[in-house]
Amino acid sequence: MITNYSNIFSVVMALLLFIIILVVAHQRILDKGVAFIQKPFSMADMTEKVREVLDMALDKNQG
């Protein structure tokens, strides 16, 4: 009986930690100016994101 409660507790704690991580990540992603690329990504996706970030920095410096 105690083993079942221990297993349930472990699962609940894992779910809570996962939810906390999702909330924190979601808030960080929505911060203005934060570049985000979703996993999994290809080299082409990475190249496109780097170009986007560099262009944003260039526009910011010129404006």
C-alpha positions in Angstrom: 0.0 0.0 0.0 2.8 2.5 0.9 4.6 1.6 -2.3 1.6 2.6 -4.3 1.4 6.0 -2.6 5.1 6.5 -3.1 4.7 5.8 -6.9 1.7 8.1 -7.1 3.7 10.8 -5.2 6.6 10.5 -7.6 4.4 10.8 -10.7 2.6 13.8 -9.3 5.9 15.5 -8.4 7.3 14.8 -11.9 4.1 16.3 -13.5 4.3 19.4 -11.3 7.9 20.0 -12.2 7.1 19.5 -15.8 4.3 22.1 -15.6 6.5 24.6 -13.8 9.1 24.2 -16.5 6.5 24.7 -19.3 5.2 27.9 -17.6 8.7 29.4 -17.2 9.6 28.4 -20.7 6.4 29.9 -22.1 7.0 33.2 -20.3 10.6 33.4 -21.5 9.5 32.6 -25.1 7.0 35.4 -25.1 9.5 38.1 -23.8 10.0 40.7 -26.5 13.2 40.2 -28.4 13.9 36.6 -27.4 14.7 34.5 -30.4 13.2 31.0 -30.3 13.6 28.0 -32.4 11.5 24.9 -31.8 13.2 21.5 -31.5 13.8 19.5 -33.5 15.2 21.8 -36.1 17.2 21.3 -39.2 20.4 23.1 -40.2 18.3 25.2 -42.7 15.9 26.2 -39.9 18.9 27.2 -37.7 20.4 29.2 -40.5 17.1 31.0 -41.2 16.7 31.8 -37.5 20.3 33.1 -37.2 19.7 35.3 -40.3 16.5 36.6 -38.8 18.2 37.5 -35.5 21.1 39.2 -37.3 18.7 41.2 -39.4 16.7 42.3 -36.4 20.0 43.5 -34.7 21.0 45.4 -37.8 17.6 47.1 -38.1 17.7 47.9 -34.3 21.2 49.6 -34.7 20.2 51.5 -37.8 16.9 52.8 -36.4 
